[in-house]
């Protein structure tokens, strides 16, 4: 098979008319050749860090959408399903992904559970990490979120890192805001990347100290604008990633959109494409072709080098996307789950108090970090309640693995004026998380999730809409386009109920992510991410 076009030679920074010959799934030759074809041929895009589960799709369905945007591979952390099902969940992701041509490169989740301050469905200990690291299907040790454990030489943490080093596999980082001597120590333990930088200065320091910085632009966390100006000088040590991308967003674009935005800012095409195509392959030692003779024939044909609209995507020489159509076939799979809690009563969400001030979470649109604020309490019949006028709403996290009293907090910036929204996608332990205007609405939304054993829900007095996620309570068993449409409808409903956030459900899911400051909520209580300990809701 031969493909003609303008061949983009990224390492040598040149583009020329040529022809690529593919034989037995590999590139047999790359030759300069005159022709009249105007489109461009380049290596496929690679997402440098993503949780496939956050797309609410199993890997085989994720692949169908990703290839439409020219993505041929991902560096995938199966951390989410591991928190629900442990190593069994990791194995499910690997085996399901193997049924497609798409190149999923899974890591071993390093922090399951993420902290001891929440209830997860499983534990992945250092012995599990040893076995995973010896598995050739595992390419790296996934994000080391327990940076306090690294800084204070926690033996279990260091043992996990040691198993990665012994198997010559990279160690991914996760250290939002870590600076100075602390980040120096963190890097010295062999941690090589970070996708959590949210300021130019933080990213620059990490780059200067030898770390690779991954520019994240997901459905909720968006750091492209803050970090992109570093690319021109530091392109050899940067990558692009989504981290968490919801299905409606994945239907629209992927890494190709970040390339287009960088080019629009006047950045050098070859530097941008090195970040998007080459650096992840080199850093993680991926079996992904880069248009060299002898490489796997992983390449894309795009309309131009401005918008990067794919016309065709090839993986191992197989045409997997052609002129608007995904050619990846359906894969049969079993719906694994771990969901064991009974429906709740409205009284379960009462918080008896006479306090005048409360400590509340301030959600920041487009960020995973939050602020801690002190605000006036609203009390009715001795119960702390939501106040829609000040946009301080009650929030809950409900343990989904066993019956336990719901944890209660308050949050600002969701903006709901009616009803409640809820989800069993609650990073990292994936308990049920909900926010609403009153206890009745919260209870109704939580019970809707319990009834289907996992999903996302929007509920008000007139309507209740739920998208079931029967695979581990975090993924659908439907195709990407279907779940994308259903999710978009829920997103629309949440905004019609008053939510002002760009991605309500993605933002909600991160309000239980304790490893990112400042204030979050686990099923065990309100948590101060800076001090790394529980704190009181009552602020008097």
Secondary structure, 3 states (H helix, E strand, C coil): CEEEEEEEECCCCEEEEEEEEEECCEEEEEEECCCCCCCEEEECEEEEEECHHHHCCCHHHHHHHHHHHCEEEEEEECHHHHHHHCHHHHHHHHHHHHCCCCEEEEEECCCECCCCCCCCCCCECHHHHHHHHCCCCEEEEEEECCHHHHHCCCHHHHHHHHHHHHCCCEEEECCCCCCHHHHHHHHHCCEEEECCCCCHHHHHHHHHCCCEEEEEECCCCECHHHHHHHHHHHHHHEEEECECCCHHHHHHCCHHHHHHHHHHCCCCHHHHHHHHHHHHHHHHCCCCCCCCCCCECCEEEECCCCCCCEEEEEECCEEEEECCEECCCCCCCCCCCCCCCCCCCHHHHCCECCCCEEEEEEECCCCCCEEEEEEECCEECCEECCECCCCEEEEEEECCCCCCCCEEEEEECCCCCCCEEEECCCCCCCCEEEEECCHHHHHHHHHHHHHCCCEEEEECCCCEEEEECCECCCECCCCHHHHHHHHHHHHHHHHHCCCCCCCHHHHHHHHHCCCCCCEEEECCEEEECCCCEECCCECC
